[in-house]
Amino acid sequence: MTSRDSVELELLSVLVQRIAALSDGRDLANIGFLVPELARPRLHTGAEFVISEGLRTVTRAEARELAG
């Protein structure tokens, strides 16, 4: 595998607070990081996340707005 094909995987612990169910079937949620300084360099509007419990993917998420 070349470096061009490799994907950097970074696992961070998160807290998810569901705040609303949207009419299109998606959920709106607040996502907090247990160690925010590790997440900060990768956070931006449009950033995509895979949220898992152990090896099982629970959901996918997209950052729509960043707080402070």
PAZAPA-4460 file (N, C-alpha, C; in steps of 0.05 Angstrom, whole numbers, plus 32768, in hexadecimal, padded with zeros to 4 digits):
% residues 68
    n_x    n_y    n_z   ca_x   ca_y   ca_z    c_x    c_y    c_z   seq   type   mol
   8011   7FE9   8000   8000   8000   8000   8012   8019   8000     1      M     A
   800C   802B   7FEF   801C   8044   7FEE   8010   8058   8001     2      T     A
   8020   806C   8008   8016   8080   801B   7FFD   808F   800F     3      S     A
   7FFC   8090   7FF5   7FE4   809C   7FE8   7FCB   808C   7FEE     4      R     A
   7FCE   8072   7FF1   7FB6   8061   7FF5   7FB0   805D   8013     5      D     A
   7FC2   8065   8024   7FBD   8060   8041   7FAA   8075   804C     6      S     A
   7F9C   806C   8060   7F89   807E   806E   7F92   8080   808B     7      V     A
   7F94   8098   8095   7F9C   809C   80B1   7F83   8097   80C2     8      E     A
   7F86   8086   80D5   7F70   807F   80E7   7F76   8089   8103     9      L     A
   7F65   809A   810D   7F69   80A5   8128   7F50   809F   8138    10      E     A
   7F53   8091   814E   7F3C   808A   815F   7F3B   809D   8177    11      L     A
   7F25   80A9   817B   7F21   80BC   8191   7F07   80B5   819F    12      L     A
   7F07   80B8   81B9   7EEF   80B3   81C9   7EDC   80CB   81C8    13      S     A
   7EC3   80C5   81C2   7EAF   80DB   81BF   7E97   80D6   81D1    14      V     A
   7E89   80EC   81D6   7E6F   80EB   81E3   7E5B   80F6   81CF    15      L     A
   7E45   80E7   81CB   7E31   80F0   81B7   7E17   80F5   81C6    16      V     A
   7E0C   810D   81C1   7DF2   8114   81CD   7DDF   811A   81B7    17      Q     A
   7DCC   8108   81B2   7DB7   810C   819E   7DA5   8123   81A7    18      R     A
   7DA1   8137   8195   7D90   814D   819D   7D77   8150   818C    19      I     A
   7D76   8143   8175   7D5E   8145   8165   7D5E   812F   814F    20      A     A
   7D46   8127   8148   7D43   8115   8130   7D3A   8127   8119    21      A     A
   7D47   8126   8103   7D40   8137   80EC   7D2B   8129   80DB    22      L     A
   7D1D   8138   80CB   7D07   812C   80BB   7D11   8119   80A5    23      S     A
   7D2A   811B   809E   7D35   8108   808A   7D40   80EE   8095    24      D     A
   7D3B   80EA   80AF   7D44   80D1   80BC   7D5F   80D3   80CA    25      G     A
   7D6D   80E9   80C5   7D87   80EC   80D3   7D83   80F8   80EE    26      R     A
   7D98   80F6   80FF   7D97   8102   811A   7DAA   8119   811B    27      D     A
   7DA4   812D   812C   7DB5   8143   8132   7DC0   813E   814E    28      L     A
   7DDA   8140   8151   7DE7   8139   816B   7DFE   814C   8170    29      A     A
   7E03   814F   818A   7E1C   815C   8193   7E30   8146   8197    30      N     A
   7E49   814B   818E   7E5E   8138   8191   7E75   8146   81A1    31      I     A
   7E7C   813A   81B7   7E92   8145   81C7   7EA9   8131   81C8    32      G     A
   7EC1   813A   81CA   7ED8   8129   81CB   7EE4   8129   81E7    33      F     A
   7EEB   8111   81F1   7EF6   810F   820C   7F11   811D   820E    34      L     A
   7F20   811E   81F8   7F39   812D   81F7   7F38   813F   81DF    35      V     A
   7F2B   8156   81E2   7F26   8168   81CC   7F3F   8171   81BD    36      P     A
   7F55   8175   81CB   7F6D   817F   81BE   7F77   816B   81A9    37      E     A
   7F71   8151   81AB   7F79   813E   8197   7F67   813F   817E    38      L     A
   7F4E   8147   8182   7F3B   8149   816B   7F3E   8163   815D    39      A     A
   7F44   8179   816B   7F44   8194   815F   7F51   8197   8144    40      R     A
   7F69   818B   8140   7F76   818F   8126   7F67   8184   810E    41      P     A
   7F55   8172   8113   7F46   8165   80FD   7F29   816F   80FB    42      R     A
   7F21   8180   810D   7F05   8189   810D   7F01   81A1   80FB    43      L     A
   7EED   819F   80EA   7EE5   81B5   80D8   7EC9   81AF   80CF    44      H     A
   7EBB   81C3   80C6   7EA0   81BF   80BB   7EA3   81AC   80A3    45      T     A
   7E93   8197   80A3   7E94   8184   808D   7EA5   816B   8094    46      G     A
   7EB3   816C   80AA   7EC3   8155   80B2   7EB1   813D   80B6    47      A     A
   7EB9   8125   80AD   7EA9   810D   80AF   7EB5   80FB   80C4    48      E     A
   7EA3   80ED   80D3   7EAB   80DB   80E8   7E9E   80C0   80E5    49      F     A
   7EAB   80AB   80ED   7E9F   8091   80F1   7E9F   808C   810F    50      V     A
   7E87   8088   811A   7E84   8084   8136   7E80   8066   813B    51      I     A
   7E91   805A   814C   7E90   803E   8151   7E90   8037   816E    52      S     A
   7E87   8020   8174   7E89   8014   818F   7E9A   7FFB   818B    53      E     A
   7EB2   7FFD   8194   7EC4   7FE7   818F   7ECA   7FE5   8171    54      G     A
   7EC7   7FCD   8165   7ECB   7FCA   8149   7EB2   7FCF   8138    55      L     A
   7E9C   7FD3   8145   7E82   7FD6   8137   7E7C   7FF3   8131    56      R     A
   7E78   7FF9   8117   7E70   8014   810F   7E53   8019   8118    57      T     A
   7E4F   802E   8127   7E34   8035   8130   7E27   8049   811D    58      V     A
   7E36   805D   8114   7E2A   8070   8102   7E41   8081   80F5    59      T     A
   7E39   8090   80E2   7E4B   80A4   80D6   7E40   80C0   80DC    60      R     A
   7E52   80D3   80DE   7E4A   80EE   80E5   7E5A   8102   80D5    61      A     A
   7E4E   811A   80D2   7E5B   8131   80C5   7E59   8149   80D7    62      E     A
   7E6F   8158   80DA   7E6F   8170   80EA   7E61   8186   80DA    63      A     A
   7E4B   8190   80E4   7E3C   81A5   80D7   7E41   81C0   80E3    64      R     A
   7E49   81C1   80FC   7E4F   81DA   810A   7E62   81D4   8121    65      E     A
   7E75   81E5   8125   7E89   81E2   813B   7E83   81F6   8151    66      L     A
   7E84   81ED   8169   7E80   81FF   8180   7E9B   8206   818C    67      A     A
   7E9E   821F   8195   7EB5   822A   81A3   7ECD   821A   81A0    68      G     A
***
